[in-house]
Amino acid sequence: MPRMSEILIERVVPGGDGLGRVDGEVCLVPYGLPGDRLAIAPPERRGGVLRAVAGEVVEASPARTAAACPVFGTCGGCTWLHFAYPAQAEAKRAIVADCFRRIARRDVEVGWIEDPALRQGYRTRATFRASRGRAGFLAARTHEVVDIAGCPLCHPRLNDAFEKLRASGLEGEFEITVNPEGAETLVWVREGEAAVRAIFPQANSPRDGIVRHSFLFDGAPIVCGAFAQSSLLLNRILVQTVQSAIGTGESLLDLYCGNGNFSLRLATGRTVRGIDHNRAAIAAAAAMGSGAYESGDESAFVRAIGSAAWGTILLDPPREGAKAIMPALAGSRTERIVYVSCDPATLARDARVLFDAGWALAALVAVDMFPQTAHIECVATFERGAPR
C-alpha cells in the first residue's frame, strides 16, 4: 500500500477540485473542500499539474456535509453534493473573480442570484446512459455507467422518466427533457428511435425525418435535441436577470440565440433579430411570430453586428466562448453588450478583448443554475465609458 501523506485544501478551482500544496507545489484533489485536511496517496503529475486521490478525511471542512446520494463520489453527475451552502455560493463567486483577475487582469465584484428552494430536484434535462444491465450517469472521468435508482438533483418527473427507461432494458445514450409543469417528455437519441418511441412517443433522432417534438414553457419552445437549460425552473431567474440587463433599448441583436429563450418575450415594441446555427431551434423560434430569427454561423454574426447601431447585443455562446466574434463586438456601434456564459474562464478571456477596446464592466452576476456542481453561469454587462 502506498504511503499516505496529508494535504490542507485552501480553495476550490474551476472544474471543482480542491487545491492544496505538496512540498510547496500546487496539487489538485477531487472532492476536496476549503478547510479539509485529507490523507492522500503520493500525487501523480498529469498535464503538468500534481493530482492526488483523497483517502481519509483527517479534519473536515466546516462546509462539508453528508451527501444525500449512495453513489456520490463514484457517479460523475455531480461533485459538490457534500459542499454546504452558503460556502458553496461563496466558492463559486470566488472562482469567477479569480478568473477575471488572472485572465482579464481586472478585479471585479461578483453578484449572486439563486433560488434556495431549488438546490435539489431542479434538473429537467439530463443525458442518461444504459449499458450491460446498468443505467444512470457515467462515472467521474470514465466511460463506465454507474447504476442508479434516481438522482437527487433531478426533478421528480425526470426521475420517473429515467425509471421507465431503465425498466425498458434499452441501451445507449438518451437525452431526456421533461416539462415540470406538464405531461411532455422529449427523448433525443442518436439511433434506434423506433424502439425508444414505443416507450416515449415524443422521441427524435438526427435521421428520423420527422418534425422535432416540442412543447412551450414560459412562452419559449423547448425542442427535442436542441439546447435548453438543464433546469427550466431555474431558467426563470436567468431570463429575468438577462432581460433586466438588456434594458429598454429599441433594438436587440441576439447571437447564439437558440430557441429565443431570452429575446422572444421582448419583441413587442422593439426590433429583435436572433441568429443561431441550430436550425431546429431557429425554426421553432421563428414560428412564434415574434422577432426575426434566422440560422447562421459566426460569419453571419459578424455581418449582423456591423449592420446596425443596435441598442443592445446579447450573446449566449457555448462553453468555448465567442473568440471568433469578439473583435467585431469590440468595434460595434452598440452601447451595451450582455454576455451570458457557462464558463468563467472563457468569459474572462473574451472580456479582456472588450476591456482592451475601452469597454467597461457595468455588472457581473453569477446565477446558480447548477447547484451541487462546480458549473457556474454568469451574466456580464459591458458598456462604453466608466463603470458604474
DRENDRENKE-966871 format. One line per 10 residues: their letters; for each residue x, y, z of N, C-alpha, C. Coordinates in steps of 0.001 Angstrom, whole numbers, plus 500000, padded with zeros to 6 digits. Example, Ala and Ser with C-alpha at 12.3 -4.5 7.8 and 13.67 -1.06 7.14 Angstrom:
AS	513190:494310:507800:512300:495500:507800:513200:496700:507800 | 512850:497750:507080:513670:498940:507140:512900:500030:507870
This chain:
MPRMSEILIE	500853:498797:500000:500000:500000:500000:500881:501243:500000 | 500612:502209:499133:501446:503404:499079:501350:504212:500373 | 502442:504871:500731:502494:505678:501933:501586:506892:501778 | 500744:507152:502783:499824:508281:502750:500479:509499:503392 | 500122:510671:502870:500531:511921:503488:499287:512784:503654 | 499453:513982:504148:498308:514854:504370:498432:516122:503548 | 497268:516683:503213:497213:517940:502469:496080:518787:503018 | 496312:520090:503114:495287:521037:503539:494729:521713:502295 | 493421:521618:502096:492789:522230:500931:492545:523701:501218 | 493089:524557:500332:492985:526004:500524:491724:526576:499890
RVVPGGDGLG	491405:526091:498689:490250:526617:497958:489874:525627:496882 | 488777:525900:496190:488395:525080:495047:488655:525881:493771 | 488867:525166:492664:489255:525797:491405:488217:525478:490334 | 488254:526188:489195:487337:525838:488112:487411:524360:487780 | 486257:523740:487639:486200:522292:487466:485828:521576:488756 | 486047:522246:489922:485544:521718:491175:486546:521071:492097 | 487767:520797:491639:488744:520147:492510:489209:521079:493611 | 489640:520455:494725:490249:521218:495792:491724:521457:495494 | 492226:522631:495892:493631:522973:495675:494358:523019:497006 | 495435:522243:497091:496333:522288:498235:497766:522310:497736
RVDGEVCLVP	498722:522096:498646:500127:522137:498235:500890:520964:498838 | 501746:520390:498014:502648:519313:498426:504065:519796:498175 | 504837:519926:499249:506205:520463:499152:506213:521803:498413 | 505207:522617:498699:505129:523948:498117:504555:524014:496719 | 504236:522854:496123:503717:522819:494757:502218:522551:494773 | 501497:523250:493880:500046:523090:493797:499685:521645:493472 | 498688:521128:494186:498191:519774:493964:496664:519816:494000 | 496019:519212:493003:494572:519189:492917:494022:517866:493417 | 492955:517955:494216:492356:516763:494827:490846:516792:494579 | 490311:515852:493783:488859:515800:493581:488116:515664:494907
YGLPGDRLAI	487008:516379:495023:486112:516358:496179:486698:517024:497423 | 487895:517604:497312:488442:518347:498436:487758:519690:498586 | 487474:520091:499828:486783:521352:500112:487684:522271:500935 | 487490:523583:500818:488311:524518:501590:488245:524221:503086 | 489418:524031:503705:489478:523708:505120:489618:522231:505407 | 489424:521370:504412:489645:519934:504591:491124:519650:504829 | 491413:518754:505766:492740:518147:505847:492561:516680:505481 | 493173:516268:504365:492925:514960:503789:494180:514112:503749 | 493995:512819:503949:495075:511867:503675:495071:511586:502174 | 496251:511623:501556:496340:511379:500116:497467:510396:499820
APPERRGGVL	497279:509635:498759:498359:508791:498246:499360:509694:497525 | 500568:509187:497232:501543:510014:496515:500962:510601:495237 | 501064:511920:495050:500471:512545:493863:501148:512095:492569 | 500393:512195:491478:500926:511941:490147:500853:513227:489335 | 501828:513401:488450:501828:514595:487612:501114:514287:486302 | 500027:515000:486048:499268:514825:484809:498935:516199:484250 | 499261:516394:482982:499027:517692:482372:499819:518803:483012 | 500986:518477:483546:501839:519487:484161:501439:519883:485562 | 500428:519212:486140:499928:519566:487473:499904:518322:488345 | 500264:518475:489611:500150:517359:490552:498683:517103:490867
RAVAGEVVEA	498325:515825:490879:496961:515422:491218:497034:514250:492176 | 496102:514234:493121:496098:513174:494116:494676:512742:494417 | 494544:511497:494866:493245:510953:495261:493155:510995:496781 | 492039:511494:497285:491857:511609:498729:491501:510269:499337 | 492031:510037:500503:491635:508880:501299:490785:509349:502469 | 491277:509131:503677:490535:509505:504885:490467:511030:505042 | 489326:511504:505539:489191:512912:505920:489737:513047:507333 | 490917:513620:507459:491563:513759:508760:490871:514831:509583 | 490588:515953:508932:489858:517051:509578:488924:517636:508541 | 487630:517643:508823:486640:518048:507826:486496:519560:507760
SPARTAAACP	486286:520051:506552:485944:521453:506343:484645:521786:507065 | 484511:523003:507607:483228:523404:508192:482087:523363:507180 | 482433:523405:505889:481406:523398:504851:481060:521994:504381 | 481710:520984:504909:481449:519601:504475:480177:519088:505135 | 479322:518456:504334:478070:517900:504838:477852:516525:504228 | 476932:515757:504793:476652:514428:504260:475979:514541:502902 | 476476:513792:501931:475899:513807:500583:474714:512852:500532 | 473555:513389:500127:472317:512604:500129:472213:511763:498867 | 473195:510901:498636:473179:510030:497454:474128:508865:497698 | 473672:507617:497522:474524:506456:497820:475691:506278:496848
VFGTCGGCTW	475639:506903:495658:476728:506730:494696:477552:508011:494541 | 477370:508986:495425:478170:510194:495344:479642:509841:495528 | 480475:510440:494686:481901:510140:494721:482300:509124:493674 | 481326:508340:493198:481556:507398:492099:480894:507918:490828 | 479631:508288:490944:478887:508846:489817:479449:510219:489457 | 479514:510510:488161:480020:511801:487723:478952:512853:487543 | 477733:512563:487995:476640:513507:487793:476788:514808:488549 | 477402:514772:489721:477660:515994:490480:478906:515792:491333 | 479533:516888:491732:480768:516798:492513:480720:517585:493815 | 479657:518366:494029:479618:519220:495218:478397:518960:496086
LHFAYPAQAE	477836:517778:496023:476678:517463:496862:477047:517465:498343 | 478339:517401:498645:478827:517413:500038:479281:518803:500479 | 479034:519812:499632:479522:521179:499865:478326:522030:500275 | 478256:522411:501546:477083:523097:502078:477028:524551:501622 | 475815:525057:501516:475587:526492:501316:475639:527162:502694 | 476041:528427:502814:476388:529374:501744:477823:529265:501248 | 478633:528361:501824:480032:528271:501405:480152:527902:499930 | 479244:527052:499430:479294:526695:498011:479095:527935:497140 | 478145:528778:497511:477904:530006:496751:479126:530919:496798 | 479734:531060:497961:480914:531915:498090:482061:531395:497230
AKRAIVADCF	482197:530066:497150:483257:529476:496336:483039:529766:494856 | 481796:529711:494404:481516:529988:493001:481812:531445:492664 | 481429:532346:493514:481733:533759:493287:483240:533985:493257 | 483960:533301:494144:485416:533456:494193:486078:532925:492932 | 485544:531830:492364:486092:531284:491123:485945:532288:489986 | 484771:532909:489895:484549:533903:488839:485512:535077:489008 | 485622:535591:490226:486516:536727:490477:487959:536362:490163 | 488375:535150:490512:489746:534715:490253:490024:534613:488754 | 489037:534108:487978:489212:534026:486523:489417:535417:485918 | 488648:536389:486378:488806:537746:485855:490144:538347:486289
RRIARRDVEV	490561:538038:487495:491837:538583:487976:493010:538007:487173 | 493000:536711:486936:494121:536060:486260:494098:536263:484747 | 492910:536188:484143:492811:536145:482682:492500:537505:482084 | 491546:538208:482695:491155:539520:482168:491943:540665:482782 | 492719:540360:483828:493516:541379:484516:492646:542477:485101 | 491528:542060:485700:490618:543010:486328:490137:542445:487667 | 490112:543316:488674:489455:542966:489930:487983:543345:489791 | 487091:542401:490069:485664:542632:489841:484859:542240:491070 | 483698:542851:491191:482713:542444:492181:481728:541496:491505 | 481465:540367:492120:480588:539356:491529:479318:539261:492355
GWIEDPALRQ	478189:539591:491731:476900:539439:492407:476460:537984:492442 | 475362:537718:493099:474894:536346:493274:473382:536306:493235 | 472832:535387:492439:471389:535184:492364:471117:533693:492409 | 470194:533268:493249:469853:531855:493353:468404:531705:493807 | 467925:530484:493741:466636:530115:494326:466916:529005:495337 | 467006:529334:496631:467351:528319:497635:466395:527133:497665 | 465166:527316:497164:464195:526215:497152:464515:525189:496071 | 465441:525527:495162:465757:524622:494052:467222:524210:494060 | 467739:523913:495222:469106:523397:495302:469167:521904:495012 | 468046:521228:495100:467915:519839:494663:466597:519716:493902
GYRTRATFRA	466466:518635:493142:465242:518395:492397:464976:519394:491297 | 466032:520051:490812:465839:521146:489849:466023:520726:488398 | 466727:519649:488131:467057:519328:486740:465840:518811:485983 | 465592:519406:484822:464511:518935:483950:465062:518339:482661 | 466367:518381:482491:467028:517769:481326:468311:517101:481778 | 468539:515883:481298:469773:515174:481626:470032:514123:480559 | 471300:513745:480411:471684:512678:479496:472022:511439:480307 | 471262:510380:480091:471472:509112:480787:472101:508104:479832 | 472837:507152:480403:473396:506053:479630:472899:504737:480191 | 472732:503757:479298:472338:502409:479713:473196:501410:478956
SRGRAGFLAA	473788:500482:479674:474683:499507:479046:474857:498309:479970 | 474750:497116:479401:475029:495855:480112:474288:495767:481448 | 473021:496122:481414:472186:495980:482597:472296:497102:483595 | 473103:498110:483294:473234:499257:484192:472695:500507:483499 | 472086:501386:484284:471537:502633:483734:471783:503765:484718 | 472224:504883:484192:472497:506032:485056:473382:507031:484363 | 474327:507597:485128:475301:508545:484595:476659:507866:484487 | 477575:508498:483762:478926:507971:483677:479674:508235:484979 | 480547:507310:485331:481426:507528:486472:482353:508693:486177 | 482795:509365:487221:483664:510519:487043:484924:510131:486288
RTHEVVDIAG	485201:510900:485216:486417:510758:484418:486558:509392:483756 | 485427:508698:483511:485467:507412:482812:484270:507319:481869 | 484216:506211:481121:483058:505922:480276:482251:504753:480833 | 482432:504447:482110:481696:503371:482758:480381:503908:483315 | 479302:503157:483103:477984:503567:483587:477835:503198:485059 | 477437:504167:485868:477136:503927:487283:475641:503672:487411 | 475279:502546:487936:473876:502173:488076:473243:502980:489208 | 472161:503682:488912:471497:504497:489932:470011:504176:489952 | 469388:504456:491088:467938:504289:491200:467207:505589:490918 | 467931:506684:490940:467370:508020:490730:468420:509021:491152
CPLCHPRLND	468162:510301:490910:469148:511336:491219:468495:512432:492044 | 469120:512837:493154:468509:513875:493992:468469:515242:493320 | 469256:515445:492268:469223:516727:491579:468140:516788:490514 | 467602:515628:490136:466596:515580:489069:465195:515853:489607 | 464420:516568:488808:463020:516797:489121:462301:515452:489191 | 461271:515309:490035:460556:514031:490126:460082:513501:488775 | 459653:514377:487868:459189:513912:486552:460350:513349:485736 | 461547:513912:485900:462713:513385:485185:463138:512044:485787 | 463074:511913:487094:463367:510619:487710:462356:509557:487284 | 461092:509940:487128:460074:508995:486657:460384:508523:485236
AFEKLRASGL	460801:509466:484383:461146:509095:483005:462358:508174:482986 | 463343:508453:483837:464519:507584:483911:464127:506181:484353 | 463203:506079:485303:462773:504756:485764:462117:503978:484630 | 461331:504635:483786:460756:503974:482613:461854:503513:481665 | 462872:504342:481496:463990:503967:480629:464706:502734:481162 | 465008:502728:482426:465752:501597:482975:464906:500327:482943 | 463595:500436:483146:462723:499265:483108:462575:498708:481697 | 462815:499552:480679:462642:499112:479292:463739:498177:478815 | 464913:498243:479448:466034:497424:479004:466757:497975:477787 | 466351:499136:477284:467032:499736:476141:468455:500144:476522
EGEFEITVNP	469354:500119:475541:470734:500524:475777:471096:501682:474862 | 472039:502514:475308:472501:503640:474520:472572:504899:475349 | 472540:506033:474657:472597:507344:475290:471283:508062:475027 | 470690:508630:476075:469345:509202:475984:469327:510574:476653 | 469073:511608:475869:468872:512930:476447:467374:513110:476683 | 467003:513245:477946:465585:513335:478312:465299:514724:478863 | 464247:515346:478334:463790:516654:478804:462318:516538:479178 | 461979:516953:480382:460588:516874:480825:460040:518275:481072 | 458752:518397:480914:458048:519611:481292:457669:519474:482766 | 458263:520278:483659:457968:520120:485085:456561:520542:485464
EGAETLVWVR	455879:521218:484539:454522:521678:484814:453543:521170:483767 | 453891:520077:483109:453039:519496:482079:453354:518023:481914 | 452799:517415:480862:452931:515972:480684:454001:515580:479682 | 454630:516540:478984:455535:516201:477882:456867:515639:478377 | 457360:514637:477634:458692:514070:477856:459353:513899:476496 | 460414:514666:476246:461155:514594:474996:462386:513721:475191 | 462655:512863:474209:463832:511990:474284:464596:512097:472971 | 465866:512407:473065:466749:512543:471901:467762:511403:471925 | 467820:510648:470832:468751:509525:470724:469479:509620:469390 | 470627:509001:469311:471397:509021:468067:470865:508006:467056
EGEAAVRAIF	470318:506906:467554:469793:505858:466673:468809:505009:467457 | 468095:504125:466750:467138:503237:467410:465908:503942:467929 | 465520:505030:467237:464410:505832:467757:463083:505091:467732 | 462942:504118:466815:461662:503400:466749:461409:502631:468036 | 462433:501965:468555:462282:501230:469814:462054:502182:470979 | 462732:503317:470947:462566:504300:472023:461165:504894:471983 | 460657:505106:470757:459347:505736:470608:458231:504847:471137 | 458475:503554:471219:457475:502660:471800:457302:502923:473295 | 458351:503470:473921:458297:503800:475352:457996:505282:475556 | 458657:506102:474730:458497:507557:474815:458039:508060:473447
PQANSPRDGI	456762:508315:473253:456247:508711:471935:456899:509966:471375 | 457357:510871:472241:457968:512118:471763:459490:511966:471684 | 459939:511000:470910:461364:510750:470712:461762:511149:469299 | 462986:511644:469175:463545:512010:467875:465001:511567:467791 | 465484:511458:466547:466901:511227:466301:467317:512119:465142 | 468621:512280:464889:469055:513170:463802:468565:512750:462424 | 468244:511456:462239:467925:510956:460903:466503:510418:460779 | 465625:510771:461692:464300:510145:461641:463364:510797:460619 | 463722:511986:460119:462945:512605:459045:461598:513153:459449 | 461323:513269:460734:460046:513821:461174:460277:515132:461914
VRHSFLFDGA	459232:515908:462037:459335:517190:462726:459721:516960:464181 | 460634:517768:464673:461062:517629:466071:459891:517868:467021 | 459759:517009:467999:458761:517222:469043:459179:518411:469909 | 458201:519081:470469:458497:520253:471288:457326:520547:472214 | 457558:521429:473166:456478:521965:473995:456848:523390:474378 | 455859:524166:474753:456089:525540:475181:456261:525596:476688 | 457249:526372:477117:457428:526599:478552:457779:528072:478749 | 456971:528760:479514:457146:530198:479746:457252:530968:478432 | 456502:530528:477433:456440:531260:476175:457537:530963:475185 | 458442:530029:475498:459524:529667:474581:459395:528196:474198
PIVCGAFAQS	459718:527845:472938:459614:526443:472518:460809:525627:472995 | 460529:524509:473628:461569:523572:474054:461582:522446:473023 | 462664:522333:472267:462717:521471:471084:463585:520251:471359 | 463075:519089:471018:463816:517847:471229:465152:517898:470484 | 466242:517663:471191:467560:517635:470588:468245:518971:470463 | 467542:520066:470731:468145:521397:470700:468452:521838:472127 | 469424:522725:472269:469852:523128:473603:468722:523789:474385 | 468615:523403:475641:467790:524107:476618:468538:524023:477944 | 468297:524967:478818:468954:524921:480121:468596:523620:480845 | 469499:523159:481706:469268:521889:482395:468103:521974:483369
SLLLNRILVQ	467720:523186:483738:466553:523371:484601:465656:524451:484013 | 464481:524060:483557:463524:525053:483070:463003:525907:484211 | 463051:525391:485421:462586:526159:486574:463603:527234:486945 | 464883:526867:487030:465910:527863:487323:466135:528806:486144 | 465763:528362:484948:465875:529242:483787:465076:530532:483987 | 464047:530475:484792:463241:531675:485034:464060:532792:485668 | 464924:532456:486616:465719:533517:487240:466821:533984:486300 | 467310:533103:485436:468303:533525:484450:467685:534484:483441 | 466506:534142:482931:465825:535010:481964:465549:536380:482584 | 465081:536392:483804:464791:537665:484478:466062:538502:484613
TVQSAIGTGE	467169:537864:484967:468441:538572:485123:468913:539150:483797 | 468835:538354:482735:469294:538795:481419:468412:539924:480889 | 467119:539769:481003:466224:540804:480481:466396:542118:481229 | 466678:542053:482514:466949:543263:483271:468228:543933:482772 | 469239:543114:482434:470497:543664:481930:470329:544270:480543 | 469461:543690:479718:469244:544191:478350:468673:545601:478370 | 467794:545880:479299:467226:547210:479404:466117:547453:478388 | 465926:548719:478046:464761:549116:477246:465126:549676:475883 | 466291:549351:475370:466702:549856:474063:465727:549458:472966 | 465751:550209:471859:464780:549997:470789:465104:548795:469916
SLLDLYCGNG	466331:548281:469986:466682:547137:469142:467595:546183:469904 | 467494:544897:469544:468263:543855:470212:468749:542849:469174 | 470053:542582:469173:470633:541517:468367:470986:540378:469313 | 470371:539221:469100:470515:538063:469984:471335:537008:469250 | 472602:536846:469646:473511:535909:469000:473624:534623:469818 | 473790:533501:469126:473704:532174:469765:472352:532084:470473 | 471303:532501:469778:470006:532717:470426:469242:531436:470710 | 469598:530321:470041:468874:529076:470248:467391:529235:469974 | 466587:528852:470942:465126:528887:470781:464513:530242:471116 | 465344:531280:471237:464827:532597:471611:464527:532720:473092
NFSLRLATGR	465216:531932:473901:464966:531872:475337:464902:533246:475991 | 465825:534132:475621:465889:535443:476266:465120:536526:475523 | 464975:536385:474215:464506:537515:473411:463082:537409:472898 | 462490:536219:472849:461141:536088:472292:460138:537000:472996 | 460267:537117:474291:459297:537885:475069:459526:539388:474965 | 460639:539785:474292:460991:541201:474222:460656:541833:472879 | 460085:541057:471945:459898:541533:470575:458778:542575:470439 | 457926:542689:471428:456866:543708:471362:457451:545075:471669 | 457331:545989:470704:457788:547350:470939:459243:547595:470614 | 459964:546580:470132:461352:546804:469736:461728:545849:468608
TVRGIDHNRA	462783:546163:467908:463289:545291:466851:464163:544211:467464 | 463843:542951:467187:464629:541829:467694:465060:540954:466528 | 466354:540690:466449:466892:539776:465455:467727:538727:466163 | 467439:537455:465915:468174:536368:466540:468832:535484:465497 | 470061:535028:465790:470804:534165:464871:471430:533026:465677 | 471333:531815:465119:471936:530648:465757:472211:529600:464682 | 473136:528683:464962:473465:527647:463984:472478:526487:464001 | 471703:526340:465094:470795:525198:465213:469483:525493:464489 | 469286:524844:463346:468128:525167:462517:466810:524760:463151 | 466797:523672:463900:465553:523241:464537:465102:524257:465577
AIAAAAAMGS	466056:524764:466371:465720:525760:467383:465268:527062:466732 | 465961:527463:465674:465605:528703:464974:464213:528600:464357 | 463908:527459:463733:462592:527280:463126:461492:527394:464169 | 461739:526816:465349:460739:526882:466414:460566:528311:466916 | 461680:529047:467044:461589:530442:467489:460874:531298:466449 | 461227:531100:465172:460609:531896:464102:459111:531643:464016 | 458702:530411:464293:457284:530060:464203:456442:530760:465264 | 457083:531299:466289:456337:532002:467333:455825:533353:466847 | 456405:533865:465736:455906:535109:465160:456351:536367:465864 | 457339:536270:466744:457868:537445:467446:459336:537611:467073
GAYESGDESA	459704:538726:466497:461084:538941:466119:461432:538221:464834 | 462680:538440:464382:463190:537808:463162:464312:536867:463537 | 464099:535566:463329:465080:534551:463712:465568:533816:462476 | 466889:533625:462393:467476:533013:461211:468681:532166:461613 | 468983:531170:460792:470141:530323:461059:471381:530938:460431 | 472512:530749:461073:473773:531275:460578:474910:530938:461516 | 476143:531045:461004:477319:530771:461818:477968:532078:462260 | 479192:531984:462782:479853:533180:463307:480070:534256:462247 | 480264:533848:460995:480429:534867:459955:479138:535669:459784 | 477992:535011:459913:476714:535728:459872:476566:536627:461095
FVRAIGSAAW	477077:536176:462251:477034:537009:463450:477797:538315:463213 | 479002:538175:462640:479843:539352:462422:479159:540337:461474 | 478555:539825:460406:477846:540711:459476:476698:541428:460174 | 475965:540708:461002:474830:541317:461709:475299:542375:462697 | 476416:542125:463368:476948:543108:464328:477219:544433:463642 | 477769:544379:462437:478108:545600:461734:476991:546202:460925 | 475834:545562:460913:474755:546016:460032:473936:547163:460600 | 474053:547435:461901:473223:548475:462526:473847:548921:463833 | 473365:550035:464332:473752:550504:465662:472738:549941:466660 | 472938:548713:467061:471983:548022:467918:471910:548663:469299
GTILLDPPRE	470697:548674:469851:470549:549164:471218:471331:548294:472191 | 471168:546971:472059:471898:546006:472879:472259:544813:472009 | 473455:544278:472219:473832:542989:471627:473944:541981:472752 | 473200:540899:472618:473177:539808:473597:473834:538592:472972 | 474646:537890:473751:475210:536636:473269:475253:535614:474394 | 474986:534364:474010:474997:533237:474945:475725:532069:474262 | 477050:532179:474128:477793:531175:473365:477958:529869:474135 | 478413:528804:473464:478715:527553:474153:479935:527726:475057 | 480315:526656:475720:481385:526711:476716:482696:527274:476158 | 482926:527081:474843:484184:527558:474255:484237:529072:474142
GAKAIMPALA	483133:529749:474362:483123:531194:474299:482893:531723:472893 | 483202:532999:472707:482879:533694:471458:484111:534347:470852 | 485240:533675:470927:486508:534247:470482:486443:534766:469051 | 485750:534036:468160:485743:534394:466739:485051:535722:466459 | 484125:536129:467319:483379:537359:467025:483744:538508:467957 | 484689:538306:468868:484999:539356:469836:485562:540623:469193 | 486440:540545:468166:486890:541800:467546:485727:542610:466979 | 484769:541924:466348:483605:542635:465806:482777:543237:466923 | 482589:542524:468015:481835:543069:469147:482538:544276:469735 | 483856:544171:469886:484616:545274:470479:484495:546545:469648
GSRTERIVYV	484364:546399:468324:484260:547558:467456:482849:547908:467054 | 481861:547295:467680:480465:547512:467297:479977:548893:467703 | 478836:549283:467114:478253:550600:467407:477211:550546:468513 | 477055:549422:469142:476101:549325:470246:476646:550025:471481 | 475764:550348:472394:476177:550955:473655:476211:549942:474790 | 475688:548739:474556:475622:547744:475640:475771:546352:475063 | 476573:545548:475731:476751:544138:475391:476419:543319:476636 | 475529:542347:476491:475186:541441:477583:475667:540054:477184 | 476582:539510:477963:477249:538247:477652:476839:537220:478707 | 476167:536154:478271:475765:535063:479155:476752:533920:478942
SCDPATLARD	477320:533396:480017:478392:532411:479885:478241:531293:480900 | 478551:530065:480459:478586:528926:481382:480019:528547:481733 | 481001:529384:481357:482409:529108:481670:483101:530425:482026 | 483384:530662:483316:484005:531930:483711:485355:532182:483050 | 486091:531124:482721:487411:531310:482124:487315:531872:480715 | 486434:531310:479874:486309:531846:478519:485602:533196:478532 | 484722:533417:479493:484120:534745:479639:485199:535774:479937 | 486094:535465:480866:487161:536401:481219:488095:536635:480036 | 488396:535570:479299:489247:535720:478095:488607:536684:477102 | 487307:536511:476831:486620:537367:475867:486421:538781:476418
ARVLFDAGWA	486212:538877:477729:486045:540197:478343:487303:541038:478181 | 488452:540399:478198:489701:541155:478060:489769:541865:476709 | 489210:541245:475666:489170:541893:474356:488350:543181:474441 | 487232:543118:475147:486396:544312:475300:487096:545363:476155 | 487727:544938:477235:488447:545889:478081:489532:546609:477284 | 490279:545860:476486:491368:546455:475704:490847:547452:474669 | 489566:547304:474280:488960:548218:473302:488227:549379:473971 | 488337:549481:475310:487747:550616:476006:486396:550372:476639 | 485893:549137:476560:484622:548835:477208:484825:548693:478720 | 483756:548949:479470:483788:548826:480925:482763:547799:481380
LAALVAVDMF	483066:547126:482458:482144:546150:483037:481169:546882:483945 | 479903:546928:483540:478888:547618:484333:478328:546722:485434 | 478257:545420:485185:477721:544491:486189:478167:543079:485838 | 478381:542279:486864:478734:540867:486701:478045:540090:487813 | 477223:539122:487427:476485:538354:488419:476576:536873:488087 | 476778:536062:489108:476728:534609:488963:475323:534153:489315 | 474739:533334:488449:473388:532802:488656:473523:531312:488923 | 472988:530842:490036:473194:529448:490439:472252:528526:489681 | 472640:528217:488438:471843:527342:487584:472158:525871:487800 | 473257:525573:488509:473710:524186:488652:474106:523895:490102
PQTAHIECVA	473166:524027:491056:473517:523748:492453:474090:522338:492633 | 475001:522225:493586:475668:520967:493951:476693:520522:492906 | 476994:521391:491940:478041:521112:490956:478958:522326:490891 | 480102:522159:490210:481054:523255:490071:480753:524136:488870 | 479702:523836:488117:479348:524647:486956:478788:525994:487413 | 479142:527056:486672:478747:528412:487055:478236:529156:485829 | 477070:529737:485944:476512:530581:484891:476711:532040:485286 | 477141:532858:484337:477379:534278:484614:476649:535145:483601 | 476257:536325:484046:475714:537348:483160:476561:538598:483359 | 477268:539004:482296:478142:540176:482350:477586:541251:481432
TFERGAPR	477526:542471:481937:477032:543607:481163:478168:544593:480943 | 478427:544899:479678:479502:545818:479311:478899:547077:478685 | 479463:548225:479055:479009:549493:478497:480220:550335:478140 | 480022:551283:477260:481086:552219:476936:481215:553232:478063 | 482445:553636:478364:482651:554661:479394:482998:554034:480725 | 482945:554842:481766:483374:554418:483093:482363:553461:483709 | 482850:552453:484495:481933:551531:485159:481101:552267:486209 | 479899:551761:486407:479023:552383:487395:479414:551908:488776
